[in-house]
């Protein structure tokens, strides 16, 4: 039965990537917590998905242009709402704070950390994430920090290769792929120097790395699994750990189960736990 990983926490009244969303995910019985990581203007690693503040806060503009101290004054808002909660309790969360929460959990949990690329200033986000993990007592050989078991994810294979070169076990590295990736390969016949061709070559390299076993895990979207079942089946047969995102309900979950997913990333961990008929916090094997 697949492990359930909470996508940016448990969505609902609490905004994504907020401490409250992650606390709720643990209370809902999630087996793991997923976060995205970006860097502030003063190189603090924070849990954040978008390049800007626009979608999930009361303010606008690039996150990379704000210092962490400045971001602490920004209020988070739940998705689909126009304003933050009346109490103003939800603030930008540092990666270090999430690591501390996961490491101190009452049971073993997985912490799935996605390093976002590209960074507008060309900074290696993965280096900052490793610094945070190391400071928290993370062991590269086991992937453990306290009660947490850490894996690192990226759409960019160069980021994962950089992490492998800094001692991260390839077992704990997950290459993310989306539904349109194989389609992009058709652009290899385009002009050799245009952006589309360069992107297609990067995609081709990424998929080849998964095929060759360069990383222990692969994270396709649900749409990718639906659209490319033969490729996914080959990966699973070859021993790649399959982690599917973002799983929204019973139909998506059925696709993941048939594909042999070892983990699913979802906005609603409690709902998926009920569908699977699992007790809280009891991972699959």
QUIPE-V906863 format. One record per run of one state. SS is the DSSP state (@ for helix, = for strand, . for the rest). FROM is the first residue (numbers start at 1). LEN is the number of residues. If there is no record, write none. Layout:
ss=SS from=FROM len=LEN
ss=SS from=FROM len=LEN
This chain:
ss=. from=1 len=2
ss== from=3 len=5
ss=. from=8 len=11
ss=@ from=19 len=9
ss=. from=28 len=4
ss== from=32 len=8
ss=. from=40 len=5
ss== from=45 len=3
ss=. from=48 len=4
ss== from=52 len=1
ss=. from=53 len=4
ss== from=57 len=1
ss=. from=58 len=4
ss== from=62 len=1
ss=@ from=63 len=3
ss=. from=66 len=2
ss=@ from=68 len=4
ss=. from=72 len=4
ss== from=76 len=1
ss=. from=77 len=17
ss== from=94 len=1
ss=@ from=95 len=9
ss=. from=104 len=5
ss== from=109 len=7
ss=. from=116 len=9
ss=@ from=125 len=11
ss=. from=136 len=3
ss== from=139 len=1
ss=. from=140 len=4
ss== from=144 len=2
ss=. from=146 len=2
ss== from=148 len=7
ss=. from=155 len=2
ss=@ from=157 len=9
ss=. from=166 len=4
ss=@ from=170 len=3
ss== from=173 len=5
ss=. from=178 len=3
ss=@ from=181 len=9
ss=. from=190 len=5
ss=@ from=195 len=18
ss=. from=213 len=4
ss== from=217 len=5
ss=@ from=222 len=6
ss=. from=228 len=1
ss=@ from=229 len=9
ss=. from=238 len=3
ss== from=241 len=5
ss=. from=246 len=4
ss=@ from=250 len=10
ss=. from=260 len=3
ss== from=263 len=4
ss=. from=267 len=2
ss=@ from=269 len=8
ss=. from=277 len=9
